[in-house]
């Protein structure tokens, strides 16, 4: 009987173990990836705001010199 069900059972066990490890790995990596993406976006937005502020400051200096 095990000669018939053995290979299928072993294959299903291996698939289950692989799926379980993948699930655990995803649960570990997902929060770190979310945090890294959040930090990247915050830095990108801050740099963009700084560039915009510098550009506006340059415009104001030119405008004030002309008066």
Wavefront OBJ file of the C-alpha trace (Angstrom):
o trace
v 0.000 0.000 0.000
v 2.818 2.437 0.856
v 4.395 1.608 -2.467
v 1.402 3.217 -4.124
v 0.808 6.202 -1.801
v 4.376 6.789 -0.611
v 5.727 8.927 -3.459
v 2.592 11.096 -3.625
v 2.564 11.514 0.159
v 6.256 12.455 0.220
v 5.750 14.943 -2.601
v 2.816 16.540 -0.756
v 4.869 16.772 2.449
v 7.716 18.468 0.597
v 5.299 20.895 -1.077
v 3.798 21.719 2.322
v 7.188 22.335 3.886
v 8.251 24.572 1.006
v 4.988 26.509 1.181
v 5.340 26.899 4.946
v 8.901 28.169 4.700
v 7.890 30.593 1.951
v 5.010 31.864 4.072
v 7.256 32.410 7.080
v 9.876 34.130 4.945
v 7.252 36.448 3.483
v 5.981 37.310 6.972
v 9.522 38.225 8.020
v 10.443 40.170 4.882
v 7.182 42.053 4.287
v 7.366 44.397 7.318
v 11.027 45.177 6.632
v 10.264 45.908 2.990
v 7.357 48.146 3.991
v 9.571 50.046 6.448
v 12.336 50.461 3.864
v 9.886 51.707 1.239
v 8.375 54.131 3.735
v 11.819 55.521 4.638
v 12.777 55.803 0.963
v 9.596 57.718 0.196
v 10.100 60.028 3.183
v 13.657 60.830 2.093
v 12.545 61.367 -1.490
v 9.741 63.723 -0.448
v 12.096 65.635 1.874
v 14.678 66.069 -0.895
v 11.982 67.213 -3.290
v 10.683 69.731 -0.752
v 14.220 71.004 -0.119
v 14.821 71.458 -3.846
v 11.510 73.263 -4.194
v 12.335 75.547 -1.252
v 15.790 76.314 -2.668
v 14.294 77.105 -6.062
v 11.729 79.396 -4.449
v 14.468 81.104 -2.399
v 16.472 81.758 -5.573
v 13.395 83.262 -7.216
v 12.783 85.501 -4.221
v 16.400 86.719 -4.217
v 16.219 87.625 -7.894
v 12.860 89.331 -7.383
v 14.115 91.329 -4.405
v 17.274 92.465 -6.236
v 15.253 93.836 -9.120
v 13.247 96.219 -6.914
l 1 2 3 4 5 6 7 8 9 10 11 12 13 14 15 16 17 18 19 20 21 22 23 24 25 26 27 28 29 30 31 32 33 34 35 36 37 38 39 40 41 42 43 44 45 46 47 48 49 50 51 52 53 54 55 56 57 58 59 60 61 62 63 64 65 66 67
